[in-house]
């Protein structure tokens, strides 16, 4: 059971890192010092799906980590 739970956590963490890296927030530091003037944008299409899937993966990862903590 421990091996299966560890494998599941690794898979979830890799998917979580990929989903975070796919979220594009602009040009990096250049936007901090006077980049585009867009203050608020609604998420649509793939951006919304990516945002929701990231939240689901975070919840799954925290749930499996908490379960692993309780079990040991």
LONU-649365 format. One record per residue: residue number from 1; residue in three letters; x, y, z of N, C-alpha, C, O in turn. Coordinates in nm, 3 decimals, decimal comma. Layout:
// residues N
{num NUM	residuo ALA	npx X	npy Y	npz Z	capx X	capy Y	capz Z	cpx X	cpy Y	cpz Z	opx X	opy Y	opz Z} $
...
// end
This chain:
// residues 72
{num 1	residuo UNK	npx 0,083	npy -0,120	npz 0,000	capx 0,000	capy 0,000	capz 0,000	cpx 0,087	cpy 0,127	cpz 0,000	opx 0,055	opy 0,225	opz -0,066} $
{num 2	residuo UNK	npx 0,198	npy 0,123	npz 0,074	capx 0,285	capy 0,240	capz 0,080	cpx 0,347	cpy 0,270	cpz -0,057	opx 0,363	opy 0,385	opz -0,096} $
{num 3	residuo UNK	npx 0,382	npy 0,163	npz -0,128	capx 0,443	capy 0,181	capz -0,259	cpx 0,342	cpy 0,241	cpz -0,358	opx 0,377	opy 0,328	opz -0,438} $
{num 4	residuo UNK	npx 0,219	npy 0,195	npz -0,351	capx 0,114	capy 0,246	capz -0,439	cpx 0,085	cpy 0,393	cpz -0,408	opx 0,071	opy 0,475	opz -0,499} $
{num 5	residuo UNK	npx 0,076	npy 0,426	npz -0,279	capx 0,049	capy 0,564	capz -0,239	cpx 0,163	cpy 0,657	cpz -0,281	opx 0,139	opy 0,769	opz -0,325} $
{num 6	residuo UNK	npx 0,286	npy 0,610	npz -0,267	capx 0,400	capy 0,690	capz -0,310	cpx 0,400	cpy 0,713	cpz -0,460	opx 0,432	opy 0,823	opz -0,506} $
{num 7	residuo UNK	npx 0,365	npy 0,610	npz -0,536	capx 0,358	capy 0,623	capz -0,681	cpx 0,248	cpy 0,722	cpz -0,721	opx 0,267	opy 0,803	opz -0,812} $
{num 8	residuo UNK	npx 0,135	npy 0,714	npz -0,654	capx 0,024	capy 0,806	capz -0,683	cpx 0,066	cpy 0,950	cpz -0,652	opx 0,035	opy 1,041	opz -0,729} $
{num 9	residuo UNK	npx 0,137	npy 0,970	npz -0,541	capx 0,183	capy 1,104	capz -0,506	cpx 0,283	cpy 1,158	cpz -0,607	opx 0,280	opy 1,276	opz -0,640} $
{num 10	residuo UNK	npx 0,371	npy 1,073	npz -0,656	capx 0,468	capy 1,116	capz -0,757	cpx 0,397	cpy 1,157	cpz -0,885	opx 0,431	opy 1,260	opz -0,945} $
{num 11	residuo UNK	npx 0,300	npy 1,077	npz -0,928	capx 0,226	capy 1,108	capz -1,051	cpx 0,150	cpy 1,240	cpz -1,036	opx 0,151	opy 1,324	opz -1,126} $
{num 12	residuo UNK	npx 0,082	npy 1,257	npz -0,920	capx 0,008	capy 1,380	capz -0,897	cpx 0,102	cpy 1,500	cpz -0,892	opx 0,070	opy 1,606	opz -0,946} $
{num 13	residuo UNK	npx 0,218	npy 1,484	npz -0,828	capx 0,310	capy 1,597	capz -0,819	cpx 0,367	cpy 1,636	cpz -0,955	opx 0,385	opy 1,755	opz -0,982} $
{num 14	residuo UNK	npx 0,396	npy 1,538	npz -1,040	capx 0,445	capy 1,569	capz -1,175	cpx 0,337	cpy 1,642	cpz -1,255	opx 0,366	opy 1,740	opz -1,324} $
{num 15	residuo UNK	npx 0,214	npy 1,593	npz -1,247	capx 0,103	capy 1,660	capz -1,317	cpx 0,081	cpy 1,801	cpz -1,263	opx 0,048	opy 1,892	opz -1,339} $
{num 16	residuo UNK	npx 0,098	npy 1,819	npz -1,133	capx 0,082	capy 1,950	capz -1,072	cpx 0,189	cpy 2,047	cpz -1,119	opx 0,158	opy 2,162	opz -1,150} $
{num 17	residuo UNK	npx 0,312	npy 2,003	npz -1,126	capx 0,420	capy 2,089	capz -1,174	cpx 0,396	cpy 2,127	cpz -1,320	opx 0,416	opy 2,243	opz -1,358} $
{num 18	residuo UNK	npx 0,353	npy 2,032	npz -1,401	capx 0,325	capy 2,060	capz -1,542	cpx 0,212	cpy 2,160	cpz -1,556	opx 0,220	opy 2,253	opz -1,636} $
{num 19	residuo UNK	npx 0,105	npy 2,143	npz -1,477	capx -0,009	capy 2,234	capz -1,488	cpx 0,028	cpy 2,375	cpz -1,440	opx -0,023	opy 2,473	opz -1,493} $
{num 20	residuo UNK	npx 0,116	npy 2,385	npz -1,341	capx 0,160	capy 2,517	capz -1,295	cpx 0,248	cpy 2,584	cpz -1,400	opx 0,235	opy 2,703	opz -1,426} $
{num 21	residuo UNK	npx 0,337	npy 2,507	npz -1,460	capx 0,427	capy 2,564	capz -1,560	cpx 0,354	cpy 2,603	cpz -1,689	opx 0,400	opy 2,692	opz -1,761} $
{num 22	residuo UNK	npx 0,242	npy 2,538	npz -1,719	capx 0,167	capy 2,573	capz -1,839	cpx 0,090	cpy 2,703	cpz -1,826	opx 0,050	opy 2,762	opz -1,927} $
{num 23	residuo UNK	npx 0,068	npy 2,748	npz -1,704	capx -0,006	capy 2,871	capz -1,684	cpx 0,085	cpy 2,989	cpz -1,717	opx 0,186	opy 3,011	opz -1,650} $
{num 24	residuo UNK	npx 0,048	npy 3,062	npz -1,819	capx 0,130	capy 3,172	capz -1,868	cpx 0,084	cpy 3,301	cpz -1,802	opx -0,033	opy 3,337	opz -1,809} $
{num 25	residuo UNK	npx 0,177	npy 3,371	npz -1,738	capx 0,143	capy 3,494	capz -1,669	cpx 0,206	cpy 3,617	cpz -1,733	opx 0,201	opy 3,723	opz -1,671} $
{num 26	residuo UNK	npx 0,262	npy 3,609	npz -1,846	capx 0,322	capy 3,727	capz -1,908	cpx 0,470	cpy 3,707	cpz -1,932	opx 0,516	opy 3,595	opz -1,951} $
{num 27	residuo UNK	npx 0,542	npy 3,816	npz -1,933	capx 0,683	capy 3,814	capz -1,969	cpx 0,776	cpy 3,807	cpz -1,850	opx 0,895	opy 3,834	opz -1,865} $
{num 28	residuo UNK	npx 0,728	npy 3,772	npz -1,733	capx 0,816	capy 3,758	capz -1,618	cpx 0,836	cpy 3,889	cpz -1,545	opx 0,741	opy 3,962	opz -1,520} $
{num 29	residuo UNK	npx 0,963	npy 3,920	npz -1,512	capx 0,994	capy 4,039	capz -1,433	cpx 0,965	cpy 4,169	cpz -1,507	opx 0,939	opy 4,271	opz -1,444} $
{num 30	residuo UNK	npx 0,970	npy 4,167	npz -1,638	capx 0,944	capy 4,291	capz -1,711	cpx 0,803	cpy 4,341	cpz -1,688	opx 0,779	opy 4,462	opz -1,695} $
{num 31	residuo UNK	npx 0,709	npy 4,251	npz -1,662	capx 0,572	capy 4,293	capz -1,636	cpx 0,559	cpy 4,355	cpz -1,497	opx 0,469	opy 4,436	opz -1,474} $
{num 32	residuo UNK	npx 0,647	npy 4,318	npz -1,406	capx 0,643	capy 4,375	capz -1,272	cpx 0,676	cpy 4,524	cpz -1,275	opx 0,617	opy 4,602	opz -1,201} $
{num 33	residuo UNK	npx 0,770	npy 4,563	npz -1,360	capx 0,815	capy 4,701	capz -1,365	cpx 0,752	cpy 4,778	cpz -1,481	opx 0,822	opy 4,843	opz -1,558} $
{num 34	residuo UNK	npx 0,620	npy 4,769	npz -1,493	capx 0,551	capy 4,852	capz -1,592	cpx 0,518	cpy 4,779	cpz -1,720	opx 0,532	opy 4,836	opz -1,829} $
{num 35	residuo UNK	npx 0,476	npy 4,658	npz -1,710	capx 0,439	capy 4,583	capz -1,829	cpx 0,303	cpy 4,625	cpz -1,881	opx 0,274	opy 4,745	opz -1,886} $
{num 36	residuo UNK	npx 0,223	npy 4,532	npz -1,918	capx 0,093	capy 4,562	capz -1,978	cpx -0,001	cpy 4,624	cpz -1,875	opx 0,018	opy 4,608	opz -1,755} $
{num 37	residuo UNK	npx -0,101	npy 4,694	npz -1,924	capx -0,195	capy 4,762	capz -1,837	cpx -0,315	cpy 4,678	cpz -1,798	opx -0,406	opy 4,729	opz -1,734} $
{num 38	residuo UNK	npx -0,318	npy 4,552	npz -1,834	capx -0,431	capy 4,467	capz -1,799	cpx -0,428	cpy 4,436	cpz -1,650	opx -0,334	opy 4,375	opz -1,599} $
{num 39	residuo UNK	npx -0,532	npy 4,480	npz -1,581	capx -0,537	capy 4,456	capz -1,438	cpx -0,611	cpy 4,328	cpz -1,408	opx -0,570	opy 4,252	opz -1,320} $
{num 40	residuo UNK	npx -0,717	npy 4,301	npz -1,478	capx -0,800	capy 4,185	capz -1,450	cpx -0,846	cpy 4,122	cpz -1,581	opx -0,897	opy 4,190	opz -1,671} $
{num 41	residuo UNK	npx -0,828	npy 3,992	npz -1,590	capx -0,876	capy 3,919	capz -1,706	cpx -0,952	cpy 3,797	cpz -1,657	opx -0,911	opy 3,731	opz -1,562} $
{num 42	residuo UNK	npx -1,064	npy 3,768	npz -1,722	capx -1,137	capy 3,647	capz -1,687	cpx -1,073	cpy 3,528	cpz -1,757	opx -1,020	opy 3,540	opz -1,867} $
{num 43	residuo UNK	npx -1,079	npy 3,415	npz -1,690	capx -1,024	capy 3,294	capz -1,747	cpx -1,129	cpy 3,230	cpz -1,838	opx -1,245	opy 3,214	opz -1,799} $
{num 44	residuo UNK	npx -1,087	npy 3,192	npz -1,958	capx -1,179	capy 3,130	capz -2,053	cpx -1,111	cpy 3,013	cpz -2,120	opx -0,989	opy 3,011	opz -2,134} $
{num 45	residuo UNK	npx -1,190	npy 2,918	npz -2,160	capx -1,140	capy 2,806	capz -2,239	cpx -1,037	cpy 2,723	cpz -2,165	opx -1,060	opy 2,677	opz -2,054} $
{num 46	residuo UNK	npx -0,923	npy 2,704	npz -2,230	capx -0,819	capy 2,618	capz -2,177	cpx -0,759	cpy 2,675	cpz -2,047	opx -0,721	opy 2,599	opz -1,959} $
{num 47	residuo UNK	npx -0,752	npy 2,809	npz -2,036	capx -0,700	capy 2,870	capz -1,913	cpx -0,786	cpy 2,834	cpz -1,793	opx -0,734	opy 2,804	opz -1,685} $
{num 48	residuo UNK	npx -0,916	npy 2,837	npz -1,811	capx -1,008	capy 2,802	capz -1,703	cpx -0,995	cpy 2,655	cpz -1,667	opx -0,992	opy 2,620	opz -1,549} $
{num 49	residuo UNK	npx -0,986	npy 2,569	npz -1,769	capx -0,968	capy 2,425	capz -1,744	cpx -0,837	cpy 2,399	cpz -1,670	opx -0,834	opy 2,318	opz -1,578} $
{num 50	residuo UNK	npx -0,731	npy 2,466	npz -1,710	capx -0,601	capy 2,449	capz -1,647	cpx -0,603	cpy 2,497	cpz -1,503	opx -0,543	opy 2,433	opz -1,416} $
{num 51	residuo UNK	npx -0,670	npy 2,607	npz -1,477	capx -0,681	capy 2,660	capz -1,342	cpx -0,757	cpy 2,564	cpz -1,251	opx -0,714	opy 2,536	opz -1,139} $
{num 52	residuo UNK	npx -0,870	npy 2,514	npz -1,299	capx -0,951	capy 2,423	capz -1,218	cpx -0,878	cpy 2,290	cpz -1,198	opx -0,883	opy 2,234	opz -1,088} $
{num 53	residuo UNK	npx -0,812	npy 2,239	npz -1,301	capx -0,739	capy 2,114	capz -1,286	cpx -0,621	cpy 2,129	cpz -1,189	opx -0,586	opy 2,035	opz -1,119} $
{num 54	residuo UNK	npx -0,559	npy 2,248	npz -1,186	capx -0,452	capy 2,272	capz -1,091	cpx -0,506	cpy 2,268	cpz -0,948	opx -0,444	opy 2,211	opz -0,859} $
{num 55	residuo UNK	npx -0,622	npy 2,329	npz -0,927	capx -0,683	capy 2,325	capz -0,794	cpx -0,717	cpy 2,183	cpz -0,752	opx -0,695	opy 2,144	opz -0,638} $
{num 56	residuo UNK	npx -0,771	npy 2,105	npz -0,845	capx -0,806	capy 1,966	capz -0,815	cpx -0,681	cpy 1,885	cpz -0,782	opx -0,682	opy 1,804	opz -0,689} $
{num 57	residuo UNK	npx -0,573	npy 1,907	npz -0,857	capx -0,449	capy 1,835	capz -0,831	cpx -0,389	cpy 1,874	cpz -0,696	opx -0,334	opy 1,789	opz -0,626} $
{num 58	residuo UNK	npx -0,400	npy 2,001	npz -0,658	capx -0,351	capy 2,044	capz -0,527	cpx -0,430	cpy 1,975	cpz -0,416	opx -0,372	opy 1,928	opz -0,319} $
{num 59	residuo UNK	npx -0,561	npy 1,970	npz -0,431	capx -0,645	capy 1,905	capz -0,330	cpx -0,613	cpy 1,756	cpz -0,321	opx -0,603	opy 1,701	opz -0,211} $
{num 60	residuo UNK	npx -0,596	npy 1,690	npz -0,436	capx -0,560	capy 1,549	capz -0,436	cpx -0,424	cpy 1,525	cpz -0,371	opx -0,407	opy 1,431	opz -0,294} $
{num 61	residuo UNK	npx -0,327	npy 1,610	npz -0,404	capx -0,193	capy 1,594	capz -0,347	cpx -0,195	cpy 1,614	cpz -0,196	opx -0,135	opy 1,536	opz -0,122} $
{num 62	residuo UNK	npx -0,264	npy 1,718	npz -0,150	capx -0,272	capy 1,740	capz -0,005	cpx -0,349	cpy 1,628	cpz 0,064	opx -0,314	opy 1,589	opz 0,176} $
{num 63	residuo UNK	npx -0,452	npy 1,577	npz -0,001	capx -0,527	capy 1,465	capz 0,057	cpx -0,443	cpy 1,339	cpz 0,072	opx -0,447	opy 1,273	opz 0,175} $
{num 64	residuo UNK	npx -0,366	npy 1,306	npz -0,032	capx -0,282	capy 1,187	capz -0,023	cpx -0,167	cpy 1,207	cpz 0,076	opx -0,127	opy 1,113	opz 0,144} $
{num 65	residuo UNK	npx -0,115	npy 1,330	npz 0,084	capx -0,008	capy 1,357	capz 0,181	cpx -0,062	cpy 1,348	cpz 0,324	opx 0,005	opy 1,293	opz 0,412} $
{num 66	residuo UNK	npx -0,180	npy 1,400	npz 0,347	capx -0,242	capy 1,391	capz 0,479	cpx -0,273	cpy 1,246	cpz 0,515	opx -0,251	opy 1,204	opz 0,628} $
{num 67	residuo UNK	npx -0,323	npy 1,171	npz 0,419	capx -0,351	capy 1,029	capz 0,442	cpx -0,223	cpy 0,953	cpz 0,473	opx -0,221	opy 0,867	opz 0,561} $
{num 68	residuo UNK	npx -0,116	npy 0,984	npz 0,403	capx 0,013	capy 0,921	capz 0,428	cpx 0,065	cpy 0,959	cpz 0,566	opx 0,125	opy 0,875	opz 0,634} $
{num 69	residuo UNK	npx 0,045	npy 1,083	npz 0,608	capx 0,088	capy 1,129	capz 0,740	cpx 0,011	cpy 1,057	cpz 0,851	opx 0,069	opy 1,017	opz 0,951} $
{num 70	residuo UNK	npx -0,119	npy 1,043	npz 0,832	capx -0,203	capy 0,977	capz 0,932	cpx -0,168	cpy 0,828	cpz 0,943	opx -0,169	opy 0,771	opz 1,052} $
{num 71	residuo UNK	npx -0,138	npy 0,768	npz 0,831	capx -0,112	capy 0,625	capz 0,827	cpx 0,018	cpy 0,588	cpz 0,899	opx 0,030	opy 0,479	opz 0,953} $
{num 72	residuo UNK	npx 0,114	npy 0,679	npz 0,899	capx 0,242	capy 0,647	capz 0,964	cpx 0,241	cpy 0,706	cpz 1,098	opx 0,338	opy 0,693	opz 1,172} $
// end
